[in-house]
């Protein structure tokens, strides 16, 4: 596990198992709920109900999975099992971040496959698309997918920034073991980080006339909005990552 590929494989398998467990619990809950609905409805059942139930549960599952992966992501940075490996902190950081992202993508792909099967079985109407709209629609979907990828990576790297900063501040203060203090400190760091992020991002958008583009009605303009947003958020990923790697090398210690 000392090489990068071995490390990445090991990290991904841990998160892969976690996502499978989450998905399994979600599917089991949907099946149990569907059976209860079937019994209470006089053994009459509509597949549309199962589809709607899965879509609702999938929203909850995505939130829970995101939090679980974020927690797993942060634990690895403070784990003796990984920090003591003969590999640089930079490689550990990017391997951890990318495998977390891939595990989340895996969950989304499996969820969409299940949703597609339920759509097909239920005979739900997905609407009509004109042939002349397909090229623009493909471009829009690609731009949106890129934006979602960038946002996911940015959120995970931002969570790491907050975690590292909070631990660094606690390390230089005398009452760091107090739980109430840790809670308040996290809130303060999150508030300051959000204020800085929102202020800078809004000013950048204004400087690029972003909101004028957003008000445009054409699909091409909408694609421009998505691509500009992706570019700006990618810059934030770079900034967060540089900051995280610096703190990881200088200040973050193992605790487990």
LUMVEX-680533 format. One record per residue: x, y, z of N, C-alpha, C, O, CB in turn. Coordinates in steps of 0.05 Angstrom, whole numbers, plus 5000, padded with zeros to 4 digits. Glycine has a CB too. Layout:
BEGIN
XYZXYZXYZXYZXYZ ...
END
This chain:
BEGIN
501649765000500050005000501750255000500750475002498150005024 504450224997506150454999506250614973507050844974508950365006 505450494950505450654926502750784922500750724936506050474902 502650974904500251144900497850974891495651014901500851364880 498350794872496050634862494950454884492550414887496950464838 496750334900495950154921494350314943492350224953498250014934 495350554949494050724968491250804959489350784974495650974974 491050884934488550974922486550744922484150774928488951084894 487550504915485750274914484650204942482250144945487250024903 486450224962485550164989483550364999481550295012487950145007 484050624994482250835002479550804988477450835001483451104996 479650744963477050724948475450484958473050504961477650694918 476750264964475250024973473950074999471649985004477149784975 475250225017473950295043471350455038469350405050475850455060 471550655020469250835015467250684997464850745000470151085001 468150514980466350354963464550174981462150154976467950174944 465750045001464149885019462150055035459949975040466049735039 463050295043461250475058458850555041456650565051462750725067 459350615015457150684997455250454992452850484990458250804971 456350214989454649974985452949925009450549855007456449734979 454049965033452449935057450250135058447950075065454249965082 450850385052448850595052446650545031444250565037450050875045 447450455007445450394986443750154994441350154990446950334960 445049955006443549715015441449785035439149685034445449505026 442149945055440250025075437950185063435650155070441550195097 438550365044436550525031434650345015432150385017437850735012 435650164999433949984983432249805001429949764996435749804965 433449715023431849545042429549705054427349605057433749445065 430149965061428050135073425850185053423450185060429250405082 426550215027424550265006422850015003420350035000425950334979 424149775003422649524999420649485022418349405018424549284997 421649525047419849495070417549685069415249615075421449535096 418049945062415950135059413950065037411550095041417050415053 414949955015413249874993411449635002409049624994414849794969 412549455017410949225026408749315045406549225044412749015040 409449505063407449615081405249755066402849725073408749805102 406049905045404050035029402249835014399849875012405450225008 403449625005402049414990399949275008397649235000403949204978 400849215033399049075052396749265060394449185061400648975076 397449515067395449695077393549785055391249865060396749945088 394349755029392649825007390949594996389949604974394249934985 390649385012389049165004390348994982389048894964386349254994 393048984984394648824965394448934936394748784917393848534966 393949194935393949334909396449514909396949664928391349494904 397949504887400449644886400949774859400449644838402849464894 401950014859402750154834405750204834406850294854401150424831 407050134812409950174810410750464812412950534819410950054784 408850644804409450934806410051004835411751184840407151094795 408750874854409250934882412050854890413451004904407150794900 412950624880415650534886417750724874419750774887416150244875 417250824850419051014838419151274854421351364860418151084809 416851384862416851624878418251584905419651754914413951724882 417751354917418951294943421951274941423451374958417851034954 422951154919425851134916427151404911429351454921426550934893 425851574895426951834889427152004914429052154918425151984868 425151984932425252134957427452024975428952174986422452114972 427551764977429651644994432451694983434351714998429151334997 432651714956435251764944436252034952438652074955435051734914 434452234954435252504962436452494991438552614996432952694961 435152355008436152325036438752175036440652245050434052185054 438851955020441251795019443651955009445851915019440851545001 443252124989445452284979446652465000449052495003444452454955 444852595016445752765038447252605059449452695067443452915051 446152385067447452215087450152115077452152115092445651985095 450252025052452751925040454852135038457252085043452151805013 454052375031455952595029457252645056459652685058454552855018 455652645077456652695104458452475113460552525124454352735124 457652225108459251995115461951995101464051935114457851735109 461952065076464452075061466252295070468752265072463952105031 465052525077466552755087467852675114470152745119464753005091 466452535131467452445156469752245152471852265166465252325173 469352065134471451865128473952005116476151935123470451655108 473452195099475652345087477352485108479852475106474452555068 476152605128477652745148479052555167481252615177475752935164 477852325173479052135191481752025179483551975194477151895196 481751995153484251895141486552075144488851985148483751845111 486052345144488252535147489452525175491752615179487252815142 488052425195489052405222489552125231489752065255487152555241 489751935212490051655219492951575217494351635197488351475200 493951435237496751335237497151135214499351125202497451205263 495050985207495350785186496050905159497350775143492750625184 495351155155495851275129498051495130499651515112493351405118 498051645152500051855154502951755157504851895149499452035177 503251505167505851395171506851235147509051125148505851225196 505351225126506151085102508451245088508451485090503851045083 510251105074512351245060511351375034512051295012514651055053 509551565037508451715015508052005023507552055046505751585006 508352185005508152465011505352545020503452425012509152644988 505152755036502552865044500952965020498552955020502953085065 502353065000500953164977499552944962497252964954502953304957 500952714959499652484945497452374962495352294951501752264940 497752364988495652265006493252445004490952345003496652255035 493652705003491352895001489752854976487352824977492453185003 491152854953489652824928488452544924486352524913491552894904 489852344934488752074932486252054949484251924940490851864941 486352164972483952154990481652314978479352224978484752275017 482252554968480152724956478852584932476352584930481252994949 480452484914479452374889477952104894475852054881481652324869 478851944912477451694918474751744932472851604928479151504935 474751954948472152034961470152124939467852044940472652264981 471152284921469452374898468552134882466152124875470952574881 470351944875469551714859467551544873465751434860472051554851 467851514899465851354914463151484913461051344910466751324943 463051744914460451894913459251864885456851834882460852184920 461051884864460051854837458951574832456951534819462351904817 460351374843459351094841456551074852454850944840461250904857 456051194875453351184887451351314869449151214866453351324914 452051544856450251684839449551514814447251504805451351954830 451551384803451151224779449250984785447450934770453851114768 449850844807448050624814445250714820443350584812449250474839 444950944833442351054839440851124814438451074812442551294857 442251244795440951314770440151064754438051074740442751494753 441750864755440950614741438450494753436650414738443350404742 438350484779435950384792433550554786431350454781436350374823 433850824786431751004779430750964750428350964745432551294783 432650924732431950874704430350614701428450614685434450854687 431150404715429650154714426750194724424850094713431049934730 426550344747423850384758422150564740419750524738424150514786 423450764726422050924707420950744685418550774677423951134695 422550574675421750394653419550204661417550174646424150234642 419750094685417749904694415050044700412949944693418649764720 415250284711412750434718411450564694409050634696413450644739 412950584672411750714648411351014652409651134638409150584642 412951134669412751424674413551584649415351504634414451514698 412151804645412651974621414952164627414952314647410152144614 417052154611419352324615419352564596421252714596421952164611 417252594581416952834564418152794537419552594531418353064577 417452974519418352964491420653164487420553384497416053014472 422653074471424853244464425053264434425253064420427553144476 425053514423425253554394428153494386430053534400424453834386 428353384361430953314350432853554349435253524354430753184323 431853784342433554024339434554124367436354284368432154244325 433454024388434254104415436453924426437753994446431854104434 436853694413438753494424441653604427442853574448438753244407 442753734406445553834408445854034432447754014447446353964383 443854214434444054404456443654264483444854344503441954624452 441854064483441353924508443753764517444453754541438953734505 445153644498447653494505449753684516451053614536448753354480 450053914504451954114514451254204542452954244559452054344495 448654244546447754334573448254124594449254184616444754404572 447653874587448053654606450953624613451753574636446953384595 452753644592455553624596456653844614458253804632457053624570 455654094609456554324625455554294654456954364673455454584613 453054204657451954164683453453944699453953974723448954094682 454053724685455553514698458353604707459153534729455853274678 459653764690462253874698461954054722463654034741463454034674 459954224723459554394746459054234771460154304792457154584741 457454034770456853864793459353724803459753694827454653664787 461053634784463653504792465353704807466453644828465053404767 465653944796467254154808466254234836467754264855467454404790 463554264838462354344863462854124884463454194907459354394860 462553874877462953654896465853654906466253634930462353384883 467753684888470553694896471153934914472653924933472453694872 469954164906470354404922469254384950470454474969468954644908 466854264953465654224979467354054997467754115021462854104977 468353834986470053655002472653795010473553765033470653394987 473853944992476354084999475754315018477454375035477654194973 473454435016472654655035472254535063473054665083470154795026 470954305065470554175091473254115104473554155128468953915088 475254035088477853975099479254235109480554225129479653845077 478854455094479954705103478854775131480454845149479254935083 476254755134475054825160475954645182476554725204471954815157 476154385175477154185195480054245203480654255227476953905184 481754295184484554345190484954605206486454615225486254355165 483554815197483755075211482755055239484055165258482055285196 480554915243479454885270481354735288481854815311476754745270 482554525278484454365294486954525300488054505322485154105280 487854685281490254855285489655065307491355105324491054995259 487355195306486655395326486455265354487355375373484055535318 485155025355484854895381487654825392487954815417483254635377 489554765375492154685384493754895398495554835414493754585362 493055145393494555375406492955505428493855705440495255575385 490655395435488955515456488955325481489155085477486055565446 488755435505488955275529486555105536486854895549489455455552 484155175527481755025534480654875510478254875505479655205546 482454745495481654605471480054355476478654255458484054545454 480154245500478753995506475854035512474353835515480153855528 474954275516472154335522470354295498470854415477471854615534 468354125500466554075478465054315469464654365445464653845485 464154475488462654715481464354905465463355045447461554855506 466954915472468755095458469154995429469155155411471355125472 469454735426469854625399467554685381467854745358470354325401 465054655393462654705377462555005368461955055345460154635393 463055185387462955465380465155535360464655695342463255635406 467455425364469755475346469055395318469655535299472255335356 467855155315467055065288465155255275465355325251465854785290 463155355290461155535280462555795271461855905250459055595301 464355895287465756145280467456115255467356285237467456245304 468955895254470655855230468955815205469555925184472355595234 466755675207464955635184463755905175463655965152462655435191 462856065195461656325188463656505174463056635154460656465214 466156525185468256695173468956585145469256745126470756705190 469156325142469856205116467756265095468356335072470355905119 465156235103462956285085462856575077462356645054460356195097 463356755096463357045090465457115070464957265051463757205116 467857005074470057065055469456945027469757075007472756955065 468556695027467956565002465756704987465956754963467156265007 463556765000461256894987462057174977461357254955458856915006 463457324994464257594986465957594961465457744942465657735008 468057434961469857424938468457314913468857414891472357254944 466957104916465656974893463557164880463457184856464256714902 461957294897459957484886461357714871460357784849458257594908 463557814881464958034867466157944841466158084821467158144885 467157694840468257584815466057554795466357624772469557314820 463757444803461457414785460557684774460057714750459157284800 460457884791459658154782461658264762460958384742459458344806 464258224767466358324749466158194721467058314702469058284760 465157954720464857804695462157844682461557704662465457514699 460558024693457758064683456257794682454657744664457758184654 456757644703455557374705452457384706451157224693456557234730 451457574720448557574724447057664698444757594694447757764747 448457824681447257884655446957634638445057594624448858104641 449057464639448957214624446757034635445356894620451657074625 446457034661444556854674441656924666439956754665444856864704 441157184661438557264653437857214624435657254615438157564659 439957134609439457084580437856824577437956644595442157054565 436356804555434556584552435656354535434556134536431956684540 437656404519438656194500440155984515441356034536440356324479 440155744504441655514516444655564515446055474534440955254501 445655694494448455754492449355934515451555884527449155884466 447756134522448456314544448456154571450156204588446556544545 446455984573446355824598448755644601449755604623443755654598 449655534578452155374579454555544588456255444602452655244552 454655794578456755974586456756024616458856024629456556234571 454356054627454056094656455255854671456755894690451156144663 454555614662455455374676458455344674459855274693454055134664 459555404650462455384647464055584663466155524674463155404617 462955834663464256044679464255964709466256004723462856314675 461955864718461755784746463755564752464955564773458855684752 463955364733465855144737468755254740470255164757465654944714 469455444723472155564723472755704750474855664761472455754701 470755854759471156004785471455804808473155834825468856194789 469655604809469755414831472255244829473255154850467255244831 473355194805475855044803478155194815479855084828476354974773 478155464811480255624824480055604854482155594868479855924815 477655594865477355554894478455284902479655264924474355574902 478055074886479154814893482254824895483354714913478354604871 483454964876486354994876487255144902489155064915487355154851 485855364909486555514932486255344958487955334975484855774934 483955214960483455044983485454824985486454765007480554924982 486154704963488054474963490854564971492154424987488154344935 491754794961494354894970494454955000496354895013495055154954 492255065010492055125038492054865054493354845075489555295044 490454675045490254415059492954265060493654165081488154245046 494354265038496854125037498954255056500454115069497954115008 498854515056500754665075500154585104501954525119500454965071 497554595111496854535139497354235145498154165167493854595144 496854065125497253775129500253715135500853555151496353615105 501953855121504853815124505953935150507753825163506353925101 504854165158506054315180504654285207505954285228506054605173 501954245207500454275232498654035239498054005262498854515231 497853885220495853665225497353425236499153315224494253595200 496453335260497653105273495752875274493252915273498653175302 496852635276495052395278493952375306495252445326496652135271 491452285308490152255334488951975338487751925358487952465337 489251795318488151535321489851325307489251085307485251525309 
END
